[in-house]
Amino acid sequence: MRWALPPLIIAAVASAAAAQTMTQAEPITATQGQLLIASLPAGSHELTLDGTPVHVEPDGRFMAGVDRDFTGSKQLAWVMPDGSNAQAELKVQPRGWDISRLPARLATPANPTPEWLAQRAAEVAQIQAARAEPSAHDFWRQGWAWPASGRVSTHFGAQRIYGDTPASYHSGMDIAAPTGTPVVAPAAGVVRLATGPFSLEGNLVILDHGRGLHSAMLHLSKIDVTVGQTVQQGEKIGEIGTTGRSTGPHLHWGLSWNGVRVDPEALLPPLPAEAPAR
Ligand SMILES: [Zn+2]
């Protein structure tokens, strides 16, 4: 998922009023649910995506997440090293998703007790707090490794529709493997949450990869890390399990960029034959 910015075109349209120049770069193509990791010319700064500031590194590297259900285009704008303004259209292409249509009678009736709702609210607050503050780490730049060996049992974006009612889509990727299979960090990160079992997530670990990018590893049978610890890519953080709302042993890996959920599987190399644990 790496791309270089295409050559800049339609350069230097002078404004008589401010003597400013605006460079219009070639459109950039992304896909729904994608985490873009890309480069602007070194020294570019003040990058925005549809007006929202996005961190850009001194060498021009940046990332941006695209929502699964976004359609249309976004606008990237930044200041070039020479102080001139530049912009590029980010065209988001649709992607197909695994959709299962099931009879309405199979939908699980929601019937939470007040006690369950109170516990759930506390759990959600902990998860939100763990992801609240974007850090300045640059672990997100290092590339990605499989967090466990196994079979991908559910892809990001999969969705069940009961009658006419869509359930919320699957916000990560599932890797099915026996309980006790090692789970390792897919990239280096700081442990922001290591707790459980939560009612849905079971035992979970949240890793901070920097600049608002977080991994959530769910349903673990065992946790090997503590909050505040920095783990390296490939370092063991726990073991696969089936804690929380889960129908069998698997790892759910969710990846979010400043609240935008993106597809981790799209970042991964082909699955290695050997377990990545060490
Ligand atoms: Zn899952």
Boltz pocket constraint, residues with backbone or C-beta under 6 A from the ligand:
constraints:
  - pocket:
      binder: B
      contacts: [[A, 154], [A, 170], [A, 172], [A, 173], [A, 174], [A, 251], [A, 252], [A, 253]]
      max_distance: 6.0
